[in-house]
Amino acid sequence: MGLRVISLSMWSVTFAVAVSLVAPGDSPAFRIAVAIVFLGIMAFFHELGHFLAGKRFGVFVHEFGLGFGPSLVSFRVGETRYSLKLFPLGGFVRFAGEPGSGAVGDDAAVPVERRFYSQPALGKAVIVAAGPTMNLILAALLFFLVFSVTGLDRTTPFIGEVTAGKPAAQAGMLPGDRVVEVEGHPVKEWEDMVTVVRRRPGLPTRFVVERDGRQLEMVITPENVNGTGMIGVQSRLERSRLHPIEGMVSAFKETVYVVTFWVKGLIETIAGKVRPEITGPVGISQILGEAASAGIAPFLYFLGAISANLGLINLLPIPALDGSRLLFAAVEGVRGKPVDPEKENFIHFIGFAILMALFVIITYRDIMRLIM
């Protein structure tokens, strides 16, 4: 959030432009640069959430900035200055009344009731939570674009590819065949067939397929691959788009699924059941670049997942993140008075320093993975 806290994403229009001038449009460097711009858009939405909520509660906003350091572009609209900074690292919203913001002189002309720390605990909590909430809204919007605008390639009961030498090819199955029945089980979706085949490694299995309007029977014995039956076929994919209403419902469900999956993964990581995999902005940019090369739908979907993850990460109760701010607001609500701003700011400063050190380490590891 503003409060001089880094958003966990990279932002760099200047970097993207510089790379695009020296890299071909289809090069990995260009794709990564484009990915970084999209990560910047996520940072913008995050800060926009804080900004709009702050305005709604009447808090005076000194500055809305993207990046940190010296300003490349800066202009004022009304009481707020909007700026584009040199270093492409997240963004901020500088509210009046922030401890340690270096804006005491600016705050002198701002009415006390319009300063951030003059807001009630609930108001502070809403302003702080608005950033991560905006990331989740952006995730749902991106999922909606995937489901209802670009569409998804979905599996069908039709055979798309048959691997030579595998059981299906040996039995005479051909691309274009429609699987009607497997071992007495009707097949309406591709997964209906897969479910039966996986359970029958090494067992002769009766298939009924439709070809040129005729139904053919064939017996195929799935290979045993690590205890799972495989016959060597792939589904024929078809692009489908949901009705806008269905798309909105599915986008909401997908956002809930991503959130649930993330929380489950966090719990398993804390419990030591899974090994944590930490990727920084450079690594995320590389993955986004690879997703972009796979098509617009995978790219948008992965952007949605990343946006949801950024919002959830910011909700962790770690000093300098939004979750820590929410925790202090909750403490204030319980005890009836705010925590000493200087003490709170010191805690956030320590957390910020640790996050920056972690950021440098993770970025170094990501870069080494790229060049090795």
Beta strands, then each sheet from edge to edge (+ up, - down):
strand 1: 61-77
strand 2: 80-95
strand 3: 152-162
strand 4: 178-182
strand 5: 185-186
strand 6: 205-211
strand 7: 214-220
strand 8: 223-225
strand 9: 228-230
strand 10: 233-240
sheet 1: 1+ 2-
sheet 2: 3+ 10-
sheet 3: 5+ 4- 6+ 7-
sheet 4: 8+ 9-
end
